[in-house]
Amino acid sequence: MNAIDHSIVAPLIRGLCMSASKLPRAVIPGAGVSPAPAGCFEIDLTAALKSGALDEEAAAKALTEACDEWKFERAPSGAEASGKAATVILPSCVLVRAGGEEALYWSGADLDEARARRDANDASPWYVAKPAADARSLGSSAIARSSVVANRIALVTGGAQGFGEEIVRGLAASGASVFIADLNLAGAEKLAAELNAERGKTVAIALASNVADEASVEAMFRLIAETAGGLDLCVSNAGVLKAAGVLEQDLAAFKFVTDVNYTGFFIVSKHCGRLMRRQNRTAPQWKTDIVQINSKSGLEGSNKNGAYAGGKFGSIGLVASFALELVEYGIKVNAICPGNFFDGPLWSDPEKGLFIQYLKTGKVPGAKTVADVKAFYEAKVPMKRGCEGADVMRALYYIVEQEYETGQAVPVTGGQVMLH
Ligand SMILES: NC(=O)c1ccc[n+]([C@@H]2O[C@H](COP(=O)([O-])OP(=O)(O)OC[C@H]3O[C@@H](n4cnc5c(N)ncnc54)[C@H](O)[C@@H]3O)[C@@H](O)[C@H]2O)c1
C-alpha cells in the first residue's frame, strides 16, 4: 500500500483551491519532485497516516490549516496589497510528503492549464479574482445558465451515443471537461477525439466502464480522481431497454435491465459519492451534483415494459434517499425524466430502432411506414414533438445552478406527463 494515494490527495487539494476561489479547478499529479519547484506549497502529511494509509479527514484538516498559513505568509503588503486587494492566492503546485514518499500536484483552471504549469515546472502562486462577498458558490450569481458548468469536471455514463452523446456535446460546448464513460470504448474515444479537435484543447476524455459492475465503476472514479483531481457533476445516463410483458418476459432479461438501470445507478452513486465527499472535506461550501437520466416511464407505468419502468420508478426512490444522505457533503441528487428521444438511435436506428420494430410487429394500427409510426407517437405529446438533447440540457443547467433543491425529479416531456 502506498502512503500517498493520488485518488485521495488530488481531490483534497482540488477542494482547497475551490474553497478559496469559488471556481472549479483541475488538479493533476506530476512526475519527479526533486528539487521542489520554487513557489510551491509544501506539506508533510505523515501525521495523517493511519495503518500506513492516509486518513482522509486528518489529511484534509492538516492541508486546510497549512494552506491558510501558506497563504497568510504570501499575502501581499504595502503598495502590492492595493494592487492585489481583489484577488485570492492559490497554490499552483503542492508538494506532499508522507511516510517517506513524495508527490507533486499541479492545478489550473482546466486540465490543459494544469499540464502547461507542470511541463514548464512553474510553481508560482495563482492570484485569482476574489469571489463576490455575497457569492455562496459558483451559480449563485445571475449568469447565463449554461456557463454554470464552465470549467467544471463532469462525467457522463453511456456517453458514446443517444442522450449521453447529446449531454457530452452540450457540456463540452459550455466549457466543461467531460469524461465519457461507456461500454463502447471505441465510440467514446471517437467522440472525445472529435470534440478535442474541434475545440483545440482537452475537453473530453474517454473511459471504458460498465455501470453494472462495481469493480469497473470503482476503477473509473479512481481514474477520474487521478486524472483531473475530482468531479463536480456526474450524469448517470447509461440505460438499457428490453420491452416485454409480465406474462412473457424471462427472468434473465428482467434482471439485465434492472442491473443496468437500477443497480447501476446505486453503484455509480456509491463511488461517486465517496469521491465527492472527499472533495467536500476541504471545500465544505462547494456544491456537487449527481443527476440521473431517468424517464417519463419513471413517473407513469409503461405497458409491456415493466422492467424498464420499474427500474426507473425505483431509481426515483434512490434519488430521494441518496439526496437526504449526501446533502451533508454538499452533494445534490436529482433526476431528469425526459420524454421519448425520437431522433436518437433507440427509436430511429434503421435496423434495430423502436420505430422499425413497431412497424414490423404492427404495434401501430394502420401504419405503413416508419414516418406513420413516428407521427403516431408525436401526436401523443401535447407539444407534438419528441424530446431533444437541448431540452435535457436546459434541465441539467437548472439543476446545477439551483443550489436550494435536491431529491427531485424534473420532467422534460413536452407536457406528456404532468406531476400531480
Ligand atoms: N431514448 C429515449 O427515448 C429515452 C427517453 C427517456 C429516457 N431515456 C434514458 O436516457 C438514457 C440514455 O438512453 P438512450 O436512448 O440515449 O440510449 P442508447 O441506447 O442510445 O445509448 C446508451 C449508451 O449507454 C451505453 N451503455 C449501455 N449499457 C451500459 C453499461 N452497463 N455501462 C456503461 N455504458 C452502457 C451504450 O453503449 C450506449 O452508448 C437511458 O437511461 C434511458 O433510459 C431515453
The ligand as a Tripos MOL2 file, in Angstrom:
@<TRIPOS>MOLECULE
LIG
   44    48     1     0     0
SMALL
NO_CHARGES

@<TRIPOS>ATOM
      1 N1        -34.2110    7.3430  -25.9540 N.am      1 LIG1
      2 C1        -35.2860    7.7070  -25.2970 C.2       1 LIG1
      3 O1        -36.3630    7.9040  -25.8800 O.2       1 LIG1
      4 C2        -35.2440    7.9000  -23.8090 C.ar      1 LIG1
      5 C3        -36.3300    8.5230  -23.1710 C.ar      1 LIG1
      6 C4        -36.2680    8.7490  -21.7960 C.ar      1 LIG1
      7 C5        -35.1570    8.3740  -21.0730 C.ar      1 LIG1
      8 N2        -34.1240    7.7580  -21.7180 N.ar      1 LIG1
      9 C6        -32.9840    7.3700  -20.8870 C.3       1 LIG1
     10 O2        -31.8350    8.0380  -21.3820 O.3       1 LIG1
     11 C7        -30.6890    7.2460  -21.1370 C.3       1 LIG1
     12 C8        -29.9500    7.0600  -22.4480 C.3       1 LIG1
     13 O3        -30.8100    6.4080  -23.3580 O.3       1 LIG1
     14 P1        -30.5570    6.3940  -24.9280 P.3       1 LIG1
     15 O4        -31.8520    6.1740  -25.5880 O.co2     1 LIG1
     16 O5        -29.7510    7.5620  -25.3050 O.co2     1 LIG1
     17 O6        -29.7240    5.0350  -25.0530 O.3       1 LIG1
     18 P2        -28.7990    4.4630  -26.1970 P.3       1 LIG1
     19 O7        -29.0770    3.0150  -26.2480 O.co2     1 LIG1
     20 O8        -28.9090    5.2620  -27.4640 O.co2     1 LIG1
     21 O9        -27.3370    4.7110  -25.5910 O.3       1 LIG1
     22 C9        -26.9650    4.1570  -24.3700 C.3       1 LIG1
     23 C10       -25.4570    4.1980  -24.2140 C.3       1 LIG1
     24 O10       -25.1550    3.5780  -22.9570 O.3       1 LIG1
     25 C11       -24.1350    2.5960  -23.1340 C.3       1 LIG1
     26 N3        -24.3240    1.5380  -22.1380 N.ar      1 LIG1
     27 C12       -25.2750    0.5710  -22.1140 C.ar      1 LIG1
     28 N4        -25.0990   -0.2200  -21.0370 N.ar      1 LIG1
     29 C13       -24.0310    0.2660  -20.3590 C.ar      1 LIG1
     30 C14       -23.3600   -0.1390  -19.1780 C.ar      1 LIG1
     31 N5        -23.7460   -1.2180  -18.4850 N.pl3     1 LIG1
     32 N6        -22.2960    0.5850  -18.7470 N.ar      1 LIG1
     33 C15       -21.8670    1.6570  -19.4730 C.ar      1 LIG1
     34 N7        -22.4610    2.0730  -20.6240 N.ar      1 LIG1
     35 C16       -23.5290    1.3770  -21.0530 C.ar      1 LIG1
     36 C17       -24.2960    2.1100  -24.5680 C.3       1 LIG1
     37 O11       -23.0990    1.5380  -25.0520 O.3       1 LIG1
     38 C18       -24.7190    3.3930  -25.2910 C.3       1 LIG1
     39 O12       -23.5970    4.1130  -25.7400 O.3       1 LIG1
     40 C19       -31.1800    5.9360  -20.5240 C.3       1 LIG1
     41 O13       -31.0620    5.9720  -19.1420 O.3       1 LIG1
     42 C20       -32.6400    5.9060  -20.9370 C.3       1 LIG1
     43 O14       -33.4130    5.1450  -20.0550 O.3       1 LIG1
     44 C21       -34.1360    7.5250  -23.0430 C.ar      1 LIG1
@<TRIPOS>BOND
     1     1     2 1
     2     2     3 2
     3     2     4 1
     4     4     5 ar
     5     4    44 ar
     6     5     6 ar
     7     6     7 ar
     8     7     8 ar
     9     8     9 1
    10     8    44 ar
    11     9    10 1
    12     9    42 1
    13    10    11 1
    14    11    12 1
    15    11    40 1
    16    12    13 1
    17    13    14 1
    18    14    15 2
    19    14    16 1
    20    14    17 1
    21    17    18 1
    22    18    19 2
    23    18    20 1
    24    18    21 1
    25    21    22 1
    26    22    23 1
    27    23    24 1
    28    23    38 1
    29    24    25 1
    30    25    26 1
    31    25    36 1
    32    26    27 ar
    33    26    35 ar
    34    27    28 ar
    35    28    29 ar
    36    29    30 ar
    37    29    35 ar
    38    30    31 1
    39    30    32 ar
    40    32    33 ar
    41    33    34 ar
    42    34    35 ar
    43    36    37 1
    44    36    38 1
    45    38    39 1
    46    40    41 1
    47    40    42 1
    48    42    43 1
@<TRIPOS>SUBSTRUCTURE
     1 LIG1         1 GROUP 0 **** ****
